[in-house]
Amino acid sequence: MPIIETTALTRRFADVLAVDDFNISVDEGEVFGLLGPNGAGKTTVIKMLVTLLVPTSGEAAVAGWSIRRGAAAVRRNVGYVPQMLSADGQLSGYENLLIFAKLYDIPRRERRQRINEALTFMGLGDVANSLVRTYSGGMIRRLEIAQSMLHHPRVLFLDEPTVGLDPSARRAVWERIAELQERLGMTIFLTTHMMEEADSLCRRVAIMHRGRVAALDTPAALKASLDREGATLDDVFIHYAGDSLAAVGGGSYRDTRRARRTARRLG
Amino acid sequence: MTPDGHGAPHAGWADVPYAIAAFVRKTFVIAELEARKLRHDPTELFMRAVQPTLWLLVFGQVFGKYRWHGEGSYLDFLAPGILAQSVLFIAIFYGITIIWERDLGLVHKMLVTPTPRSALVLGKALSAGVRAISQVVLIFIISLIVGVHINWNPLHLLAIVLIVVLGAACFSTFSLVIACLVKTRERFMGIGQLMTMPLFFASNAIYPIEIMPNWLKVVARVNPLTYQVDALRGLMVVGGVSHYSIALDLGMLLGITTVFVLLGSRLYRNVVG
């Protein structure tokens, strides 16, 4: 049974159809990438799958639970790192995890051990007691991932996990994501518009364009499908989502402002 | 779809005690989160000291010399009003924190945890209460200095803390509801400014309701601040009298707070939409 399955998932905002008849199926234990230009609807898909947004129509099941009728159960089974900054700068790294351990009902006797494990895993053991506002962008991202994996979710949703990070910080995040999948067999669903990221991390990718799935396969198969010597995932991206300059509602002012603000905070 | 041991949705009467226990526990986790932030950086609390000091020291001292016909000194009358006022000022802008946290992404992450929305709202309300308690200490000190006749009965002190926390919860959830409706900082600040002064002046905080014109009396009687002031007046100073009875004051504050918490829980997810 697939761990995520969407059927005709659709979401409309006023006059914009953000997600339009979206169908995918993700296997347990795979790293799945959702690619697409700004405004393609990637974040809207994630928000629906983690129960932040109710679909206009259609249905999706995550870890066997309907996002409409089983929202509470879905929440217990997923971890979510939003694109924006979501660790609290006014608390220490340890405290950030402690609060989440409590919100996820991790028993008192296990808390300390789980938190320390997560911090060590993410390479943050030494800075556990420093305030998060003194962290670098890469450290904050790793802390956020630690925060959302504390309760060992079956699916981890990462919305643009490396946006605004420098190459070495980005690489560190990639390594952690790959290891999470390898060691814990966690299913990871991430969005990105960075082809290199999808290429190096994901078993399969879906290219999203104007709210729909334009192509879905392994990175290798997608490249081969172009029937062109030495095609990169960039070429695939442009092939399937290339006319985004003309896209209606693509990358609104609000989205752009948010993305820039996030980039600035993390940078 | 079969339950998989990772937590089934809770339904049925047998789960009600479990749900209540979870609600209470989560509420305190949210309050703990806010208290920890305050512990790392308590400067805000000291900044809050300036305004009530001015009211008691300047306004209270001067106005008290000018035609005060009430019983006791004007400062005795004013001190509970200023306590309620500073609680109001702390709480009424509290909603902006949720807009701020929404802009960051904290609210998104919080909403994806298995935490009841009502616990998120009530937790925030309680933490506004924690901030408000600091004002009690502060205003007692200033009151002592300017010569207010404070009632030191420990039961009264306890009741004051309760009323203050409840008042802060009431206005902070009101503020949260507004924040969920207007969604942006700019609009929220505008509306916040707009509400604060009418709430303050259309209450019994600095003058008795009896001297108000009739239309204003009506406003004052539906204003929750009036009931908070009334209770504090009965508790804080020697010979203080609560006009409506403390039970009624408490009931009004509890009732209004409950309504705001319920409203806030319904609207909370709107803020991320």
Interface residues (C-beta under 8 A of the other chain):
Chain A: K47 V50 T51 L52 L53 A61 A63 G64 W65 S66 R69 G70 A71 A72 A73 R75 R76 N77 V78 Y80 V81 P82 Q83 M84 L85 S86 D88 Q90 L91 S92 E95 I99 F100 K102 L103 Y104 D105 L131 E144 Q147 S148 R154 R258 R261 T262 R265
Chain B: M1 T2 D4 H6 G7 A8 P9 H10 A22 R25 K26 V29 E32 L33 R36 K37 H40 D41 D103 L104 G105 L106 H108 K109 M110 L111 V112 T113 P114 T115 R269 V272 G273
